[in-house]
């Protein structure tokens, strides 16, 4: 009797049995299914400060747990600010939006929404700006200022998010605090002048900036 056909037959049967067992095991695994859940928050710190500063910043977020430690988040708001520094006199205002995801780095065993998180977002703003004064250095070291009319501009940035949230007693309310270092990726320019203010990004003469939010959130 030839041994080769026998070995082939044995290994074929073993392969079929193994494949069937794996298929049965996979079928028994519970399939992931998204269960609707939402958390809505309002940045109360910047909203409160808006009444006492040049910057009026109103922003909030909505997030949802997607799977395990991963949460999707969308932020939106309105920002109005001025820039009066180093000879510049400018103002800008408009809405902004950020979309991204958060990952729970450490969470409460009894509550998946309690803990510390990190993540990233993409932000964008379509706004109006106006320059009342832009410093220009002329011949002989003399300097003077020029102005620019109101115009529509757009800017986009990426940002990291590092923070934490904690449930308030046994209620559905949470405190959510986070820092948002961000980097300006693209911006339109008016006569090749870099914007000093970008709603949602902040007031800065560089492409790097830091944001901060102190939210009161409610989980549905």
Backbone torsions as a table, in degrees:
resi	resn	phi	psi	omega
1	UNK	NA	136.5	179.2
2	UNK	-78.1	131.6	-177.2
3	UNK	-80.4	-30.3	-174.5
4	UNK	-60.5	-48.0	178.5
5	UNK	-62.1	-32.5	180.0
6	UNK	-67.2	-44.2	178.8
7	UNK	-62.2	-41.2	179.2
8	UNK	-61.3	-42.4	-179.4
9	UNK	-64.9	-42.5	-179.1
10	UNK	-63.6	-47.9	-179.3
11	UNK	-65.3	-34.7	178.0
12	UNK	-64.2	-45.0	179.2
13	UNK	-63.1	-41.6	179.5
14	UNK	-63.9	-38.1	178.8
15	UNK	-65.6	-41.2	179.3
16	UNK	-64.7	-43.1	179.8
17	UNK	-64.0	-42.3	-179.9
18	UNK	-64.4	-43.1	179.4
19	UNK	-64.3	-39.9	179.7
20	UNK	-65.8	-41.3	179.7
21	UNK	-65.0	-41.5	179.3
22	UNK	-65.9	-39.8	178.8
23	UNK	-63.8	-40.3	179.0
24	UNK	-66.6	-39.4	179.5
25	UNK	-64.5	-42.8	178.7
26	UNK	-64.7	-36.1	-179.8
27	UNK	-68.6	-28.8	-179.6
28	UNK	-79.6	-18.1	179.2
29	UNK	-67.1	134.6	178.1
30	UNK	-67.7	126.7	-179.6
31	UNK	-77.3	141.5	179.7
32	UNK	-68.4	136.2	178.7
33	UNK	-140.2	127.7	-179.9
34	UNK	-70.9	127.0	175.8
35	UNK	-106.3	118.4	-176.5
36	UNK	-52.7	125.9	176.1
37	UNK	-153.3	140.7	-176.6
38	UNK	-140.7	144.9	172.8
39	UNK	-128.2	127.7	-179.2
40	UNK	-117.4	131.3	-177.1
41	UNK	-133.0	156.2	178.4
42	UNK	-128.6	131.8	179.0
43	UNK	-76.1	97.8	-176.0
44	UNK	-79.7	-26.5	-178.9
45	UNK	-65.9	-55.7	-178.7
46	UNK	-67.6	-30.7	176.2
47	UNK	-63.9	-43.4	178.8
48	UNK	-66.4	-42.4	-179.6
49	UNK	-65.3	-26.6	-177.6
50	UNK	-58.1	-28.0	-178.5
51	UNK	-78.0	-8.7	-176.6
52	UNK	-127.8	10.4	-178.7
53	UNK	-137.5	174.7	179.3
54	UNK	-73.6	-20.1	-177.7
55	UNK	-96.1	126.0	173.4
56	UNK	-106.9	102.9	-176.6
57	UNK	-120.3	118.6	178.3
58	UNK	-125.1	118.7	-176.3
59	UNK	-147.6	155.7	178.8
60	UNK	-152.6	177.2	-178.7
61	UNK	-145.4	161.1	170.2
62	UNK	-134.3	129.7	-178.6
63	UNK	-131.3	163.4	-179.9
64	UNK	-150.9	134.9	176.0
65	UNK	-72.7	122.8	-177.7
66	UNK	-91.6	-51.9	-179.6
67	UNK	-163.3	130.3	177.6
68	UNK	51.1	-112.9	-176.2
69	UNK	-94.3	0.9	-174.7
70	UNK	-95.1	127.8	179.3
71	UNK	-125.8	135.0	172.4
72	UNK	-89.6	148.8	-177.7
73	UNK	-144.3	142.3	174.4
74	UNK	-129.8	128.3	177.9
75	UNK	-117.3	147.7	178.3
76	UNK	-151.6	155.5	179.7
77	UNK	-176.9	-172.8	179.4
78	UNK	-133.8	135.5	-175.6
79	UNK	-133.8	132.9	177.2
80	UNK	-134.2	127.4	-173.5
81	UNK	-151.6	165.0	176.8
82	UNK	-125.3	158.0	176.3
83	UNK	-132.0	111.3	-178.3
84	UNK	-130.1	82.9	-173.6
85	UNK	-158.5	143.6	176.7
86	UNK	53.6	37.3	177.5
87	UNK	88.3	-7.8	178.3
88	UNK	-87.0	142.0	172.6
89	UNK	-137.5	101.8	-173.2
90	UNK	-139.7	160.7	174.0
91	UNK	-144.6	152.2	-179.8
92	UNK	-151.8	150.1	179.3
93	UNK	-157.2	148.9	178.3
94	UNK	162.0	172.1	179.3
95	UNK	-83.8	162.6	176.1
96	UNK	-147.9	163.1	179.7
97	UNK	-148.6	145.9	177.0
98	UNK	-132.0	141.0	178.9
99	UNK	-132.9	133.8	179.9
100	UNK	-174.4	-156.6	-176.8
101	UNK	-142.9	151.2	177.7
102	UNK	-122.4	146.0	178.3
103	UNK	-124.2	125.6	-179.1
104	UNK	-72.5	109.8	-179.3
105	UNK	-77.7	-32.3	176.7
106	UNK	-150.4	128.0	-175.8
107	UNK	-135.3	160.0	177.9
108	UNK	-71.7	134.2	-179.6
109	UNK	-64.2	-29.4	-177.1
110	UNK	-92.6	-12.8	-178.3
111	UNK	-145.9	110.5	-176.9
112	UNK	-65.1	-16.5	-176.0
113	UNK	-94.8	-7.7	175.6
114	UNK	-89.7	134.3	175.3
115	UNK	144.7	-168.4	179.7
116	UNK	-108.0	145.6	-176.2
117	UNK	-139.5	162.3	172.7
118	UNK	-139.8	157.6	-178.6
119	UNK	-178.3	-168.5	-179.3
120	UNK	-148.0	155.1	-178.4
121	UNK	-144.4	158.5	171.2
122	UNK	-111.3	129.2	-177.6
123	UNK	-120.2	155.3	178.4
124	UNK	-153.2	151.6	-179.9
125	UNK	-144.6	137.8	173.1
126	UNK	-117.6	115.1	-166.7
127	UNK	-143.6	173.5	175.3
128	UNK	-112.1	139.3	177.7
129	UNK	-134.5	156.1	178.4
130	UNK	-147.8	133.0	177.1
131	UNK	-108.1	114.3	174.6
132	UNK	-81.7	-26.0	179.2
133	UNK	-154.7	132.4	173.9
134	UNK	-130.6	122.1	-178.2
135	UNK	-69.2	134.8	178.3
136	UNK	-132.4	130.6	179.5
137	UNK	-93.7	126.3	-177.5
138	UNK	-102.3	-164.4	179.6
139	UNK	-68.9	146.5	176.9
140	UNK	74.0	14.9	179.1
141	UNK	81.1	1.1	178.6
142	UNK	-74.0	145.9	179.1
143	UNK	-125.1	148.8	178.1
144	UNK	-148.0	174.4	-176.4
145	UNK	-120.6	144.3	174.7
146	UNK	-122.5	160.3	-179.7
147	UNK	-119.6	163.0	177.2
148	UNK	-135.1	141.8	-179.9
149	UNK	-72.2	167.3	178.1
150	UNK	-62.1	139.5	-178.7
151	UNK	-147.3	160.5	177.6
152	UNK	-95.7	132.6	-177.3
153	UNK	-134.1	169.7	177.4
154	UNK	-144.0	145.5	179.7
155	UNK	-143.8	151.1	179.1
156	UNK	-137.5	145.7	-177.4
157	UNK	-148.1	166.3	172.6
158	UNK	-117.0	148.7	-179.7
159	UNK	-146.8	148.8	173.1
160	UNK	-94.7	161.5	179.0
161	UNK	-139.1	127.4	179.1
162	UNK	-135.9	120.1	-176.8
163	UNK	-168.2	-161.8	-179.8
164	UNK	-158.3	162.8	177.8
165	UNK	-141.6	150.1	-178.6
166	UNK	-141.4	141.6	-179.3
167	UNK	-75.1	140.5	177.1
168	UNK	-87.6	103.6	179.8
169	UNK	54.6	-130.2	-178.9
170	UNK	-108.0	23.8	-177.9
171	UNK	-94.6	-179.9	175.4
172	UNK	-90.4	7.2	-179.9
173	UNK	-91.9	145.9	-180.0
174	UNK	-133.8	152.9	168.6
175	UNK	-103.1	126.8	-177.4
176	UNK	-126.0	117.9	-178.4
177	UNK	-123.3	134.1	-179.6
178	UNK	-151.9	154.8	173.0
179	UNK	-106.4	148.0	-174.2
180	UNK	-135.9	81.1	172.4
181	UNK	-69.9	130.2	-178.2
182	UNK	-136.8	159.9	-175.5
183	UNK	-131.1	127.9	-178.5
184	UNK	-76.4	117.4	-176.3
185	UNK	-90.9	-43.5	-177.5
186	UNK	-147.5	142.8	172.8
187	UNK	-149.9	143.0	171.9
188	UNK	-75.4	159.0	-177.8
189	UNK	-130.4	147.2	174.8
190	UNK	-102.7	111.5	-176.5
191	UNK	54.1	42.5	176.3
192	UNK	63.6	20.0	178.0
193	UNK	-97.5	123.2	177.5
194	UNK	-65.9	138.1	179.0
195	UNK	-69.3	138.4	176.1
196	UNK	-87.4	-19.6	-179.6
197	UNK	-135.0	132.9	173.3
198	UNK	-130.3	114.6	179.2
199	UNK	-54.6	130.1	-178.6
200	UNK	90.9	-28.6	178.5
201	UNK	-93.8	-41.2	177.8
202	UNK	119.9	-173.1	-178.6
203	UNK	-104.0	116.0	-176.1
204	UNK	-163.8	146.5	176.5
205	UNK	-94.7	2.7	178.3
206	UNK	-122.7	175.7	-178.1
207	UNK	-84.6	-9.7	178.4
208	UNK	-101.6	143.8	177.4
209	UNK	-156.3	169.6	-179.5
210	UNK	-131.6	131.5	176.2
211	UNK	-113.4	163.9	-179.4
212	UNK	-149.3	140.4	179.8
213	UNK	-139.5	140.4	176.7
214	UNK	-126.7	101.8	-170.3
215	UNK	-106.3	148.3	164.2
216	UNK	-106.4	121.3	-174.9
217	UNK	-120.3	156.4	177.5
218	UNK	-128.8	130.4	-178.6
219	UNK	-100.5	125.4	179.0
220	UNK	-90.0	NA	NA
